[in-house]
């Protein structure tokens, strides 16, 4: 076996999910895909990408162009869809220097506006199971 | 997280598959060969994305099956360094945590990459077991101020942790393994749940999101 091109293109989770769905993976029916592929499908379906559409992804891509982000950062944003400035801070390196706090908040607002919101994790406002020392 | 990789492979198509159409037979054989296997420096192969070219079909002397040279693209799972991923806690011990994504289980957070300060101590609720505790100081600068520390136990198996990929290693296959050791992991992802920037004014929210 010869590796001709180890990196022929990065795929967003959304693209992988649609590929697996086109091969016949779905939640209800016993899948026509291999068990390992089905496990990947199960993992992806539980994340936020289930509700994305092709239009929302290309829309998001167009809107973040002006922020001059690295490809990896854009990929992370599309996969995770941070709707708060904090999420942007964790993804973008040297966020303070490049975007500043307002830039990060703007970016988060764009993400929130373009893509449907992910399902809320247990609680974002309150901190779960915190015992005071 | 996922990449496409173009590979070229010489495939010997067993005769019992010759009744199928050529591309179906080749795909079937490729899947049997590559699916759910780790290829060094490429990643975990998830699926055969498409087949670009099938050449050849010669039957070598002394062989009963045709040999094809196939060029195809594989969908591989290979997170890049710095990527942020969610995974579930699978198990933990004094060296750190182990996380699982369902299709991939060898994700480790060594103890020095857990959020600081964390410690491994006897479980107050559960008698014999040990568990990891993360003690978060609400005000980062004031380290003497113990009164505002909140304690987060990290012990719920199946809880989702968001982490940043630190490195992806492909250890070489060992020649011999002692009997009771863990099964060999051909691809190991080391991750940290610790965010690099500590000067962000939104630190508290950041940690709660990183740890939700």
Interface residues (C-beta under 8 A of the other chain):
Chain A: X1 X2 X3 X4 X5 X6 X7 X8 X9 X10 X11 X13 X15 X16 X19 X20 X23 X33 X34 X36 X37 X39 X40 X42 X43 X47 X72 X75 X76 X79 X80 X84 X85 X86 X87 X89 X90 X91 X93 X95 X96 X101 X121 X122 X123 X124 X127 X128 X129 X130 X131 X132 X133
Chain B: X1 X2 X3 X4 X5 X6 X7 X8 X9 X10 X31 X35 X36 X39 X41 X42 X46 X47 X49 X71 X73 X75 X77 X80 X82 X83 X84 X86 X101 X102 X103 X135 X146 X147 X149 X150 X151 X152 X153 X160 X164 X195 X197 X199 X200 X201 X202 X205 X206 X208 X209 X210 X212
